Amino acid sequence: MNLCGPESFGADPVNVQWQIVRGDSATMRVEFLDDDGKTAFDTSAWTFSASSYDPKADVIDELTVTSGSGYADITAPKEITSLWGAGYRSVSAELTFDLQVVIDPSTTWTPVVGTIKVLSDVSGSTL
């Protein structure tokens, strides 16, 4: 997904659906591009964090965020995803998640919110 320039800060966040297989590691890249849609926005001074929330278990999990020039990779490691949901239903859990950015001491921005659909792993290795 691409998010454009500073005029978007504070605007409606992008709402995405992320599908993850329970027990697998999964990474989603969020790119921050200038108005031309090609040039990476300077995110070097930004601090990123991401978390997920399971309303059934009332649990918040911190997700790993790795940032680079104009992007942030959100990773849900297998150690966390293996705990999401139960059983063999096609969708074993639905969690909410977001990506937050601290741009400077006075600006916190949530550019991405969404739902994680946790798909059952029927291989039997993580159930």
N, C-alpha and C positions, 0 to 999 in steps of 0.2 A: 504494500500500500504506500502511497505517496502523500505526504502532507506538505503543503506549501507555506512559505514565508511567514514572517512575523505578524502580518495582519490577521493571521488565523489564531494567534495566541488568545486563549479565552473563549474562542468560538466553540460551537457545538463539536464535541469530540466525535471521531469516527467510531461507528459501532460495528464491530466485526464478530463473526462466528468462527471459532477456532476448533477444529476437530482433532482430538488426540486419542490414540489407542492406549488404554490403561496399561501401565507397566512399561511403556516406551518413553524415551526422551523425545521431546519435540521442541523445535525452535521456530519462531516467527520473526521475520525482519520487518521493521518499520523504518521507512526512509523519509527523510526530511529534505525536500527539494525546494530550490528557489522558484520563483514564478515561471521560469522558462521550462520547468518540469525535467530538467537535465542536470543542472548544477547543484551539487550537494550543499546544503545549508551548513554554516559553521556551527557545529554543536559541541565544539571542544571544551567549552566552559560549562556545559550543562551536566547536571547530575540526574541520573535516571533511577527509577525503582518501579517494581511491578509486583502485584500480588493477586492471588485468587481467593475466592470466598465460596465455601461449600455451605449453603444455607441449611441443609439437612443435618450436618454434623456440627454446624456453627464453628467452623475452623477456617482461619486465614493462613494461607501458605505464602511465604515470600518466594517469588520466582527470581531466577538469575537474569540479570541484564548486563550485556556486554555492548559497549558503544564504540563506534568508530567515526570516521569522517562522514557526517550526514546520515547516520543510521543508528538504530538500537536493535539488538537481537534479544528477544525475550525467550528464555528457555525454561521449560518445565522438565526437571530431571526425573528419570525413571523412579528414583527413590520416593518422590512425591506422588507421581501419577499412579504408582502401584497401589496407593491408599485411596484413590478416588473411585467411589462406586463399588458395587458388588453384584454378583450374579452374572447371568449370560444374556440379559436383554441387549438389544442392539445399541441403545444408549443407556449406559449404566449410571451416569450422573450428569448433571448440568451445574456448572459453577460460573460465577461472574468473575471478571478480572479487569484490571486496568493498568495502564502505563502512566506514571507521573514523571514530570520533569521539573526540576528546580533550575530556572534560567538565571536568576540572580536572587539576592536575599528577599526581594519584594515580589517576585513573580514565580508562582507555582502553577503549572499547566498540566491538565490531564488530556492529552491528545487522542488517546485510544481507550475505549471501554468495550466490553463485549461479553460474550458467553463462550465458555469452553464446554463443548459436548464431548464427554468421555465415552468412547466406544469400547465395548467389551473385547477383551483379548480371549479368544476361544482356544488358544493353543494350550492352555492349562498351566503355563509356566508361572503366571503371576496371580492366579486365582486362589 
